[in-house]
Amino acid sequence: MIIEKLYQIFLQSPIICTDTRKIEENCLFFALKGDNFNGNLFAEEALKKGATYAVVDEKKYATTDKTILVDDTLQTLQKLATFHRNQSKAKIIGLTGSNGKTTTKELINAVISKKYKTISTIGNLNNHIGVPLTLLSIKKDTEIAIVEMGANHLKEIKFLCSIAQPDFGYITNFGKAHLEGFGSVEGVIKGKSELYDYLIDHNKSIFLNADDLVQLEKLGHYVKKYGFTTDKKDYYKIEFIGANPYVSIKVEEIQINSNLIGSYNFTNCCAAILMGKYFNVELKDIKWAIESYKPQNNRSQIIEKNGNQIILDAYNANPSSMKVALENFSILTGSPKIAFLGDMFELGKTANIEHQNIADLANSLNLEKVFLVGENFNRTKTSQQKFKDYDALATHLSKENLPANSNILIKGSRGMALERLLDLL
């Protein structure tokens, strides 16, 4: 079926589902495939549960007039998303980077939605499936869509740009993330900069952190760029007041007090402020939006429990984000500081040295105790306590007095699921 005909069906059934456990009435089901699943097997179930049509790519499952047979369901989903994007008048802001993408995306959305009808990526659905799903959630009245783009290898951002065709773009930073796929920090910079490449090739606008020398160098003399800075001329000045623990900012003589911990969240706030100014959102509304935003989903959350102030930052981790989280945690004033650090994934051949670097850093900081959890941390040479997995840590904690009246940092990669510590603490 050609995309134009499928699009007419989509307009009548504008909800996309890829999981039969989440079927909604009058949705369009796409039978996607993965290494361990085949959505074609569930096409009939999707129809029985209320899907209007099921898009399949295996002929034997195209058994009724409610099944639509295509060559490849994923490619069809991506093409449909681009087609829908081009029918919409919404402006697309593309967002990528090594750290802080999701928080920045949510801040941008909070700010811009004070003036415009917006949609943004749900959670971190930022890959070759998530980006199309985000685009297909654009409604008739949507004016601006903030589309998060993730990548763990070269040419992935380039491909996502070909689907989303952004009008604007912002890169949060370049860090030591997904080194297994990118090969090196230089590979990370090249891969993330594919967003810049697309925008420059299409004469689109770029937002940047003008204090990031790598970003400045990458953009060179490109004219259509708009940046924030703490001290440079020719860019929008935003002052960092402090972060103990929450980030405070001064812009145009107005102070903004966020609910975000750590100085590393300063630039995330700045990006939202800059875009708010660009899109003519009033500064009082920008202030309200940022001050009202509270992190969720294990991202830099502060939780008070049993006399402890717990910083839960267990959604993900890489050497760059782990380093700044530890350094910011170490300068907190007051109660004893205890860190629970879980393994960082997707580091490839650099895993051993990067985990050793973090173990050494933790050992050098002003911390009462450090608990290292996971196979990689268990191989490090350190005086800190090490545990091969979460269960070993849990067993240890059950046999000793749990921390009380302390500052506690919990950080690790998603696969470590260190938020389970909340039940113990």
HULINGI-V6702 format. One record per residue. N is the residue number from 0. PSI is psi in whole degrees, 0 to 359 (999 if undefined). Layout:
n: {N:N}
psi: {PSI:PSI}
//
This chain:
n: {0:1:2:3:4:5:6:7:8:9:10:11:12:13:14:15:16:17:18:19:20:21:22:23:24:25:26:27:28:29:30:31:32:33:34:35:36:37:38:39:40:41:42:43:44:45:46:47:48:49:50:51:52:53:54:55:56:57:58:59:60:61:62:63:64:65:66:67:68:69:70:71:72:73:74:75:76:77:78:79:80:81:82:83:84:85:86:87:88:89:90:91:92:93:94:95:96:97:98:99:100:101:102:103:104:105:106:107:108:109:110:111:112:113:114:115:116:117:118:119:120:121:122:123:124:125:126:127:128:129:130:131:132:133:134:135:136:137:138:139:140:141:142:143:144:145:146:147:148:149:150:151:152:153:154:155:156:157:158:159:160:161:162:163:164:165:166:167:168:169:170:171:172:173:174:175:176:177:178:179:180:181:182:183:184:185:186:187:188:189:190:191:192:193:194:195:196:197:198:199:200:201:202:203:204:205:206:207:208:209:210:211:212:213:214:215:216:217:218:219:220:221:222:223:224:225:226:227:228:229:230:231:232:233:234:235:236:237:238:239:240:241:242:243:244:245:246:247:248:249:250:251:252:253:254:255:256:257:258:259:260:261:262:263:264:265:266:267:268:269:270:271:272:273:274:275:276:277:278:279:280:281:282:283:284:285:286:287:288:289:290:291:292:293:294:295:296:297:298:299:300:301:302:303:304:305:306:307:308:309:310:311:312:313:314:315:316:317:318:319:320:321:322:323:324:325:326:327:328:329:330:331:332:333:334:335:336:337:338:339:340:341:342:343:344:345:346:347:348:349:350:351:352:353:354:355:356:357:358:359:360:361:362:363:364:365:366:367:368:369:370:371:372:373:374:375:376:377:378:379:380:381:382:383:384:385:386:387:388:389:390:391:392:393:394:395:396:397:398:399:400:401:402:403:404:405:406:407:408:409:410:411:412:413:414:415:416:417:418:419:420:421:422:423:424}
psi: {135:153:323:319:319:326:323:324:318:321:330:335:74:14:125:131:141:3:119:345:348:28:135:150:137:28:170:115:128:121:82:158:153:186:328:16:158:105:337:328:340:9:315:319:318:318:320:330:355:357:140:317:158:125:120:163:19:123:324:346:357:73:348:173:359:2:138:117:127:169:321:118:321:313:324:318:316:317:322:320:316:320:315:319:322:344:341:151:359:142:140:126:115:139:127:185:170:320:149:10:309:317:316:317:316:323:316:315:318:319:307:331:352:342:333:161:118:159:159:164:132:127:232:39:75:19:200:346:315:320:312:319:322:313:322:352:358:128:173:326:4:131:324:134:128:114:112:137:121:159:146:11:166:151:359:315:321:316:317:326:324:333:310:332:63:149:336:162:154:135:122:313:172:119:185:73:142:41:335:321:321:337:328:171:324:323:322:313:316:317:313:328:354:335:315:315:315:313:319:316:331:13:45:172:145:133:144:159:103:351:354:107:329:317:317:317:319:323:340:235:17:129:319:61:145:120:162:156:161:343:352:155:163:4:164:120:130:130:134:118:315:177:86:77:348:143:129:142:149:126:126:46:9:131:136:123:108:174:24:132:155:136:338:342:355:310:331:317:319:320:317:320:313:313:325:315:318:319:17:35:135:143:326:327:326:314:312:318:315:319:338:343:129:127:149:187:44:20:106:37:143:124:129:123:124:40:355:144:110:125:106:108:54:16:321:168:146:171:323:311:327:319:310:327:316:314:319:321:321:337:3:144:160:232:161:147:126:130:133:114:126:160:149:126:170:40:354:224:347:0:313:312:324:322:324:320:318:320:318:319:313:322:333:348:168:75:139:312:151:129:120:130:129:163:320:313:330:340:353:156:109:159:353:160:134:147:136:335:178:320:321:321:315:320:317:314:331:344:358:169:128:154:143:144:45:161:129:129:130:115:136:172:160:320:340:336:49:354:345:339:336:323:329:323:999}
//
